[in-house]
Amino acid sequence: MRRMWAMSSELALGLQWSMTGRRGDKWTWIQVRDLSLQLALTLVELAMIIMTIPLWLTMPGLLFATWIAGCVAIVHGLTWALNGDSVVTCDGSGSWTMENEAEEERWIFVGGIGTSKSHLANHTLPLLARLFTHPMIGIHSRSYGIPFDLLLVALQRAMPSFQTRASRALYRELRAALLDCTLPRVAVIAHTTGSLPLVAALTRLSADIQPEKLSKLEIYTFGCAAREFAAPLGETKKPSPVVGGPRYDEPVVEERGPHIEHFAFSNDPFAKLGVLHAVNRDHEARFCGGVFVINPKHKSFAGGLKEAQECRLNDYLTALFPNSMPTADSAPGRSSILDYVMSIDRETAEKRELAAMAAYAEAKASTRKENRRRSWTGLGATVGYDIASNLKNGVMDGVVGLEMARRGCRECDGHRGREVSRLADYVRNNMGLIIEKEVVVDALGLAGNKVALK
């Protein structure tokens, strides 16, 4: 809550850019309607927040209750126009020729803060369906007005397992898809605060889905606002190829968890609140997956006093797939950020592994019992939890995890983004350009065989 309050001005500016768009963008009637409703909700809710205590102290009880009831009725009526069913589908029929394997995969999108159901159904889902050539299922995060939405975000960040309509709907969709043996792949795309119901759904899935079922799950987030992103990474040890050999000759743990990639602009306020703070400053935060941090190149505006904040979904998609996006910024032949050579931040990856080892040692030194925990980066093994017998083994797991982090950084260093990210393989008309000897992306090597771009 304190961090959100400190970043309130940045978040407000980011929401303004997200809703109004860039200068010169064409507006649709849905955008005009949504912006008008959000503005009205913001005014009413700010009045409620500011005036509630003074009116409660000065007004008679009946009049105060009438005022509260009237405000609640206005908020309910305005939010009814923004919201609808939690699950929205888009088959994309008539937009392109579907590939043969399109029906054999399940693609799900989780919307972020301030998104209406109409915008999700009429703009976002058709865009994603055309881009990835697959039918899309949209999970709508209900909007209650920006002030109340931000309070809900703070609550979800403080309690990652907190369930909302969106998280329950996402859990049902994911569970059904993961248990469907005919689906070889289940992909989830989450934008900004849409990562919060995703974290809550993953918490439930890790309790009742086998790790091998989760191996076909792929997660891609844009501007992840979650404070932590823990994911089940598998719990079954592989058999040792050498009977009686040293324990460190075994693979630490069988890789049976989901594939996770996070994309974040360095000036995205929601990413700065979530993923960027977690991986750069809070080394003990559980944040699994590779993090691609993009340094945007944009022009200043308003006399150079402020900077544009790339936090819209279109900003991310245009940076990654400019030749496939129908926007003014996506001129033909423009290079994708994935075409540039990455530079891996090995130091951060090592610090996170060392922090995980230190946390394990501290847990063993304490008297309270704790469940087994995983390497924060997802590279280390699941640490054993028997206090007496597994201390040495757990430390060895941490050492192996550190070496895996270093090896992953070496393997990714010097490669282009599209050689590491899986997401680029799913985009139609995604022709990469060869850009020699130019590095515009630094990277934080954080998870699996993946990296984090900066």
C-alpha positions in Angstrom: 0.0 0.0 0.0 2.8 2.4 0.9 4.5 1.8 -2.5 1.3 2.3 -4.4 0.8 5.6 -2.5 4.3 6.7 -3.3 3.7 5.9 -7.0 0.2 7.3 -7.1 1.1 10.2 -9.5 2.9 7.8 -11.9 0.0 5.3 -11.8 -2.5 8.1 -12.5 -0.5 9.4 -15.4 -0.2 5.8 -16.7 -3.9 5.3 -16.5 -4.5 8.6 -18.3 -2.3 7.5 -21.2 -3.9 4.1 -21.2 -7.4 5.5 -21.6 -6.7 8.5 -23.8 -4.0 7.0 -26.0 -1.4 8.9 -27.9 -1.9 12.3 -29.6 -3.3 11.6 -33.0 -4.9 8.3 -32.2 -8.4 7.7 -33.6 -11.1 7.4 -31.0 -14.0 5.0 -31.2 -17.4 5.6 -29.6 -16.6 2.8 -27.1 -13.5 4.7 -25.9 -15.5 7.9 -25.6 -18.2 6.2 -23.6 -15.8 4.3 -21.4 -13.8 7.5 -20.7 -16.9 9.4 -19.8 -18.1 6.6 -17.4 -14.7 6.4 -15.8 -14.5 10.1 -15.3 -18.0 10.2 -13.7 -17.1 7.3 -11.4 -13.9 8.9 -10.4 -15.6 12.1 -9.4 -18.3 10.3 -7.4 -15.9 8.0 -5.7 -13.5 10.8 -4.8 -16.4 12.7 -3.3 -17.4 9.6 -1.3 -13.8 9.1 0.0 -13.3 12.8 0.9 -16.8 13.6 2.3 -17.7 10.4 4.1 -16.1 11.2 7.5 -17.1 14.9 7.6 -20.7 14.1 6.7 -20.8 11.2 9.2 -19.8 13.6 11.9 -22.2 16.4 11.0 -25.3 14.9 9.3 -28.1 13.1 11.0 -28.0 9.4 10.7 -30.9 9.0 8.3 -29.7 11.7 6.0 -26.1 10.3 6.0 -27.5 6.8 5.2 -29.6 8.3 2.4 -26.5 10.0 0.9 -24.5 6.8 1.1 -27.2 4.8 -0.5 -27.5 7.4 -3.3 -23.8 7.3 -4.0 -23.7 3.5 -4.0 -26.7 3.4 -6.4 -24.9 5.9 -8.8 -21.7 3.8 -8.7 -23.6 0.6 -9.3 -25.4 2.0 -12.3 -22.3 3.4 -13.9 -20.3 0.2 -13.3 -23.2 -1.9 -14.8 -22.6 -0.1 -18.1 -18.9 -1.0 -18.0 -19.1 -4.6 -16.9 -20.7 -7.8 -18.0 -19.9 -11.5 -18.0 -16.5 -12.4 -16.7 -15.8 -14.7 -19.8 -15.8 -13.3 -23.3 -15.0 -15.3 -26.4 -13.8 -14.4 -29.8 -13.4 -17.0 -32.5 -12.1 -14.6 -35.1 -14.2 -16.1 -37.8 -14.1 -14.1 -41.0 -10.9 -12.3 -40.1 -8.4 -14.7 -41.5 -8.0 -18.3 -42.5 -7.7 -20.4 -39.4 -4.8 -22.8 -39.2 -5.5 -26.5 -38.8 -4.2 -26.7 -35.3 -6.0 -23.6 -34.1 -8.7 -25.5 -32.4 -6.1 -27.8 -30.7 -4.8 -25.0 -28.5 -6.4 -22.8 -25.9 -5.5 -19.1 -25.7 -6.7 -16.9 -22.9 -6.3 -13.2 -22.3 -6.7 -11.5 -18.9 -7.5 -7.8 -19.1 -6.1 -5.1 -16.8 -7.4 -2.2 -14.9 -10.0 0.1 -16.3 -10.9 -2.1 -19.3 -14.6 -2.4 -20.1 -16.3 -5.5 -21.4 -17.2 -3.8 -24.7 -13.6 -2.7 -25.3 -12.4 -6.2 -24.5 -14.9 -7.9 -26.8 -14.8 -5.5 -29.7 -11.2 -4.4 -29.8 -8.7 -6.4 -27.7 -9.8 -9.9 -28.4 -10.2 -9.5 -32.2 -6.8 -7.9 -32.3 -5.1 -10.8 -30.4 -7.0 -13.4 -32.4 -5.7 -11.9 -35.7 -2.2 -11.5 -34.3 -1.8 -15.0 -32.9 -4.2 -16.7 -35.4 -6.1 -18.5 -32.6 -9.5 -18.0 -31.1 -9.3 -16.1 -27.8 -11.1 -16.4 -24.5 -11.1 -13.1 -22.6 -11.3 -12.9 -18.8 -12.8 -9.5 -17.9 -11.6 -7.9 -14.7 -14.5 -5.9 -13.5 -14.0 -2.2 -13.1 -15.5 -0.3 -10.2 -14.0 3.1 -11.1 -10.3 4.0 -10.9 -10.2 4.9 -7.2 -11.9 1.7 -6.1 -10.0 -0.3 -8.7 -6.7 0.9 -7.2 -7.9 -0.1 -3.7 -8.7 -3.6 -5.1 -5.3 -3.8 -6.7 -3.7 -3.0 -3.3 -5.7 -5.7 -1.6 -4.8 -8.3 -4.3 -1.1 -7.4 -4.1 -1.2 -7.7 -0.3 -3.1 -11.0 -0.5 -2.0 -13.0 -3.6 -4.6 -15.7 -3.0 -7.5 -13.3 -2.8 -10.2 -14.5 -5.1 -12.3 -12.3 -7.4 -14.8 -13.0 -10.1 -12.0 -12.8 -12.7 -9.7 -15.2 -10.8 -12.5 -17.7 -10.3 -13.4 -17.6 -14.0 -9.8 -17.9 -15.0 -9.3 -20.9 -12.7 -12.3 -22.7 -14.2 -11.1 -22.1 -17.8 -7.5 -23.1 -17.0 -8.4 -26.2 -15.0 -10.7 -27.4 -17.8 -8.1 -26.8 -20.5 -5.2 -28.3 -18.6 -7.2 -31.5 -17.8 -8.2 -31.8 -21.5 -5.9 -34.3 -23.0 -6.6 -33.2 -26.5 -5.1 -29.7 -25.9 -1.3 -29.8 -26.3 -0.8 -26.1 -25.3 -2.6 -23.6 -23.1 -1.4 -20.0 -23.4 -2.3 -17.2 -21.1 -1.6 -13.5 -21.8 -2.1 -11.0 -19.0 -1.9 -7.2 -19.1 -0.8 -5.1 -16.1 -3.2 -5.8 -13.2 -4.6 -8.8 -15.1 -1.6 -10.7 -13.6 -3.2 -10.5 -10.2 -6.1 -12.8 -10.8 -3.6 -15.0 -12.8 -1.5 -15.4 -9.6 -4.5 -16.3 -7.6 -5.6 -18.9 -10.1 -2.1 -20.4 -10.2 -2.1 -20.7 -6.4 -5.3 -22.8 -6.7 -4.1 -24.8 -9.7 -0.8 -25.8 -7.9 -2.9 -27.5 -5.2 -5.1 -29.7 -7.4 -3.3 -30.1 -10.8 -0.5 -32.6 -11.3 2.9 -30.9 -12.3 3.0 -32.8 -15.6 -0.4 -31.2 -16.6 1.1 -27.8 -15.9 3.9 -28.4 -18.3 1.7 -27.5 -21.3 0.8 -24.1 -19.7 2.6 -21.0 -21.2 2.2 -17.6 -19.5 3.1 -14.2 -21.0 2.6 -11.0 -19.1 2.9 -7.4 -20.2 3.6 -4.9 -17.4 3.0 -7.4 -14.6 1.8 -5.5 -11.5 2.0 -8.5 -9.2 4.3 -8.3 -6.1 5.1 -12.0 -6.4 4.7 -14.5 -9.2 5.2 -18.0 -7.7 4.5 -21.0 -9.9 4.6 -24.7 -9.3 7.8 -25.9 -11.0 7.5 -29.6 -10.4 8.2 -31.7 -7.3 9.3 -35.1 -8.7 13.0 -35.9 -8.6 14.4 -37.7 -11.6 16.1 -41.0 -10.9 19.8 -40.9 -10.6 21.6 -42.4 -13.6 24.4 -43.6 -11.2 23.3 -45.8 -8.4 25.1 -44.8 -5.2 26.7 -41.8 -6.9 27.0 -38.3 -5.4 23.7 -36.5 -4.9 24.8 -33.5 -6.9 25.2 -35.6 -10.0 21.4 -35.9 -10.2 19.3 -33.3 -11.9 18.0 -31.0 -9.2 14.3 -31.4 -10.2 12.4 -32.4 -13.2 11.3 -29.4 -15.2 7.6 -29.9 -15.3 6.2 -26.5 -14.6 4.8 -23.8 -16.9 6.8 -21.7 -19.3 6.7 -18.1 -18.1 7.8 -14.9 -19.8 7.3 -11.3 -18.5 7.6 -8.3 -20.8 8.0 -4.8 -19.2 8.8 -1.3 -20.4 11.2 0.4 -18.1 8.8 3.4 -17.8 5.6 1.4 -17.3 4.3 2.4 -13.8 2.6 -0.9 -13.3 5.7 -2.8 -14.2 7.7 -0.6 -11.9 5.2 -1.3 -9.1 5.4 -5.1 -9.8 7.9 -7.1 -11.8 10.7 -4.5 -12.0 10.7 -3.8 -8.3 10.5 -7.5 -7.5 13.5 -8.6 -9.7 15.7 -5.5 -9.2 15.2 -4.5 -5.6 13.4 -7.2 -3.7 15.7 -10.2 -4.3 13.8 -12.4 -1.8 10.5 -12.0 -3.7 9.3 -15.2 -5.3 9.1 -14.2 -9.0 9.3 -17.1 -11.5 9.9 -16.7 -15.2 12.0 -14.8 -17.6 11.7 -11.0 -17.5 12.2 -9.0 -20.7 12.7 -5.3 -19.7 12.5 -2.9 -22.7 14.0 0.5 -22.7 11.7 2.5 -25.0 12.8 5.2 -27.4 10.2 7.9 -27.6 9.9 11.7 -28.0 9.2 14.0 -25.2 6.0 16.0 -25.0 4.4 18.8 -23.1 7.6 20.9 -23.4 9.8 18.1 -22.2 8.4 18.2 -18.7 6.9 14.7 -18.8 7.6 11.4 -20.6 5.1 9.2 -22.3 4.5 6.0 -20.4 4.2 2.9 -22.4 1.7 0.8 -20.5 -1.0 0.0 -23.1 -1.3 -3.4 -24.6 -0.9 -1.9 -28.0 2.4 -0.3 -27.0 3.8 -3.8 -26.1 2.5 -5.5 -29.1 3.8 -2.8 -31.4 7.3 -2.9 -29.9 7.4 -6.7 -30.2 5.5 -7.2 -33.5 5.5 -3.9 -35.4 4.9 -5.5 -38.8 1.8 -7.3 -37.7 0.1 -4.5 -35.9 -2.4 -2.1 -37.6 -1.2 1.0 -35.9 0.5 4.3 -37.0 3.7 3.3 -35.2 4.0 0.1 -37.1 5.5 1.3 -40.4 6.5 -1.5 -42.9 10.0 -2.7 -42.3 10.3 -1.4 -38.8 12.4 -3.7 -36.6 11.0 -5.5 -33.6 12.7 -5.1 -30.2 13.1 -8.9 -30.4 15.5 -8.4 -33.4 18.1 -6.8 -31.3 20.9 -8.5 -29.4 20.4 -8.9 -25.6 22.8 -8.2 -22.8 22.2 -10.4 -19.7 22.3 -8.9 -16.2 24.1 -11.9 -14.7 24.8 -10.0 -11.4 21.1 -9.7 -10.6 20.4 -13.4 -11.4 23.2 -14.4 -9.0 22.0 -12.1 -6.3 18.5 -13.6 -6.4 19.9 -17.2 -6.2 22.1 -16.2 -3.3 19.1 -14.6 -1.6 17.2 -17.8 -2.0 20.0 -19.8 -0.4 20.2 -17.3 2.5 16.5 -17.5 3.0 16.7 -21.3 3.1 19.5 -21.2 5.7 17.5 -18.7 7.8 14.4 -20.9 7.7 16.4 -23.9 8.9 17.9 -21.9 11.7 14.5 -20.9 13.0 12.3 -23.1 15.2 9.1 -22.7 13.1 8.3 -25.3 10.5 8.0 -24.1 6.9 7.0 -25.8 3.7 9.5 -26.5 1.1 10.3 -23.4 -1.0 11.7 -22.9 -4.4 14.5 -20.8 -5.8 13.1 -17.4 -6.3 14.2 -17.4 -10.0 12.9 -20.8 -10.8 16.4 -22.0 -11.7 17.2 -23.7 -8.4 15.7 -26.9 -7.1 12.9 -27.4 -4.7 14.6 -27.3 -1.3 14.1 -30.2 1.0 12.3 -29.6 4.3 13.4 -32.2 6.8 15.2 -30.1 9.4 17.7 -32.8 10.4 18.6 -34.7 7.3 18.0 -32.3 4.4 20.0 -29.3 5.4 23.1 -30.4 3.5 21.0 -31.5 0.5 19.1 -28.3 0.5 22.3 -26.2 0.4 23.6 -28.4 -2.4 20.4 -27.7 -4.3 21.0 -24.0 -3.9 24.6 -24.3 -5.2 23.3 -26.3 -8.2 20.6 -23.6 -8.8 23.3 -20.9 -8.7 25.3 -22.8 -11.4 22.2 -23.2 -13.5 21.5 -19.5 -13.3 25.1 -18.8 -14.5 24.8 -21.3 -17.3 21.5 -19.9 -18.4 22.9 -16.4 -18.5 25.9 -17.6 -20.6 23.6 -19.4 -23.0 21.3 -16.4 -23.6 24.0 -13.7 -23.7 24.6 -12.4 -27.1 21.4 -13.8 -28.6 18.5 -11.9 -30.1 15.2 -11.8 -28.3 13.3 -13.9 -30.8 15.9 -16.7 -30.3 14.9 -16.9 -26.7 11.2 -15.9 -26.5 8.6 -18.4 -27.5 5.9 -15.8 -28.1 7.5 -14.6 -31.3 6.9 -18.0 -32.9 3.1 -17.7 -32.6 2.7 -14.4 -34.5 1.7 -14.3 -38.1 3.7 -12.2 -40.6 6.4 -11.8 -38.0 9.4 -11.5 -40.2 12.6 -10.7 -38.2 15.2 -8.2 -39.4 18.9 -8.9 -39.1 20.5 -6.1 -37.1 24.2 -6.5 -36.7 26.4 -5.3 -33.8 23.8 -3.2 -32.1 22.7 -3.8 -28.5 19.7 -1.9 -27.3 18.4 -4.3 -24.7 20.0 -5.2 -21.4 18.7 -8.4 -19.7 18.2 -9.8 -16.3 18.8 -13.6 -16.5 16.2 -14.9 -14.1 14.5 -18.1 -15.0 14.9 -21.5 -16.8 16.5 -21.0 -20.2 14.9 -17.6 -20.4 16.1 -14.0 -19.7 14.8 -10.7 -18.6 15.3 -7.8 -21.0 15.8 -4.4 -19.7 
